[in-house]
């Protein structure tokens, strides 16, 4: 397991990686890796796969996908025709909000295919400004991130106009550190639990329980890496029962909290 740290918790997006990917060894495997930043990959040619939190997604030409902070990811290049394209990393605590509005999650990492050309255009511009050293280049690089996000959110793509989903995710984000469950969230938006769960599953692609648990485990990873808390304290800090925490943590990350701590 590789743990890559770059996250600073800044509001304004900052590009921390930007590279062309044209020399992958056929059949190469990288990972599993856990990053603290958002990684965007755009495949122009070739094939491969990304295993995100244990679920495999096929990568093919004209595909753009996003890896979220805290995701456990293994990258694989096709044995005969490895993928080629551009990838970049962004450090920002606000990026997740825009990606959620575009319908992009760990369970649904791909951008709409019809937006590929425009998204790739922003990535090309990032490469240009990434190599610059002036303040202007830095500002233009940030503008490219907003251009990329703006492309994702324009029109009717995803569920960007679904205020109900935004409200639910906002409640989870504000109260994940409390011992709330799905029934509490359903009550907060005035819906019966079964109907609420079905509606959330349809909109987001995963159950509200799994989404909330994944959010809690991502925050738990940050606390564990800080080294300031023991396992029981981390569990309570993210709203989970210490008696079940290790089991849930291993199910989400593939390792126990203590194993994760040793890698940090």
RABELKA-V544310 format. One record per helix or strand. SS is the DSSP state (H for helix, E for strand). FROM is the first residue (numbers start at 1). TO is the last residue. Records with the same first field share a line. If there is no record, write none. Layout:
# RABELKA-V544310
SS->FROM-TO, FROM-TO
This chain:
# RABELKA-V544310
E->2-4, 14-21, 29-35, 38-45, 47-52, 55-59, 63-67, 72-77, 82-82, 84-91, 110-110
H->95-101, 113-130, 135-153, 163-175, 182-188, 193-204, 208-226, 231-237, 242-253, 257-263
